Amino acid sequence: MRKLFMGTGEIALPSFRMMAEEGDLAGLVTQPDRPVGRSAKPCPPRIKKVAAGFGIPVVQPEKVRVGEGFAEVAALEPDLIVVMAYGQILPRALLEMPRYGCINVHASLLPRHRGASCIQAAIEAGDPETGISIIYMKEDLDTGDVITRQAVPLHPDDTGGTVHDRLAELAPVVLKECVDGIAGGEVSRNPQDDSLATYAPKLHRGDGEVDWNQSARFLERRIRAHDPWPGSFTSFNDGRGRVRRLKIFPGGRLLEDAPNGSPGELISVSSSGIAVACGKGGIRFSEVQMEGGNRLPVPEFIKGNSLTAGDRFFSLASAPE
């Protein structure tokens, strides 16, 4: 069976390595090299470098749906296509090309959390578990029949980063069993219940801005979900007429019985942390980072900053006049 892997994101690396070591890998399809950093020098996806180490052919079409991009993939003549964190929508003609089909390795328990930010959505929602689903692909996003699912528990201190890494290591185990089953004709197709579906859209940098009108319990989960990307940040007035941005890190302590305060108001600033009132309850943070500065424990941070109780954090959309 000639297998083709389509993937770009870091989460796909362990699964790609497993398939490369198994052999019969016709090639890798990944995104084109993109400009990175201040120099804007084109940088290849890390998975491309791994493929080179195995001597696996790599194609990087700008658009896989049409023209030359489609032809490059078709020329590899795959019997099975495996997709994980690739980053482009595949056309029907490509989905129907391989005789064993096209499967997708997805980092949630479908139909819950279809879409790009499925890991963050599971943490933010307070789900007790998440996992890996492998589905036969359809043109609609993450709607295909489920071949297999494997769940893992979510822990109270999990972040987007820790869950990403855990699922990245689980995926090749589930994938190998699935591919072996497909080759032996021993897999089933289980339609998803669309009534149970939720959607987790792609995240952008601005999604990390904290809305203090939300409850403290929700924000604690959201801050963990958004670590390390897009991160969580807020703004404050430094007392000199300047609006400064402050990054906030996971590990905040919930203050269910926090004193009353308007959302974003600083309840207290001390060596034990910065306590902030939310729409319901409050949170005390222990680590922060000023834009352009270093990540610091609060006792170090407050030595050089004049934040005091009664000051206010805010989003730029609701900045005080």
Secondary structure, DSSP 8 states (H G I E B T S, - for coil): --EEEEE-SGGGHHHHHHHHHH--EEEEE----EEETTTTEEE--HHHHHHHHHT--EE--S-SSSHHHHHHHHTT--SEEEEES--S---HHHHTSSTT-EEEEESS-TTTTBSTTHHHHHHHTT-SEEEEEEEE--SSTT-S-EEEEEEEE--TT--HHHHHHHHHHHHHHHHHHHHHHHHTT----B---GGG--B-----GGGGB--TTSBHHHHHHHHHHTTTTT-EEEEEE-SSS-EEEEEE-S--EEETT-----TTBEEEEETTEEEEE-SBSEEEESEEEETTS-EEEHHHHGGG----TT-BEE-GGG---
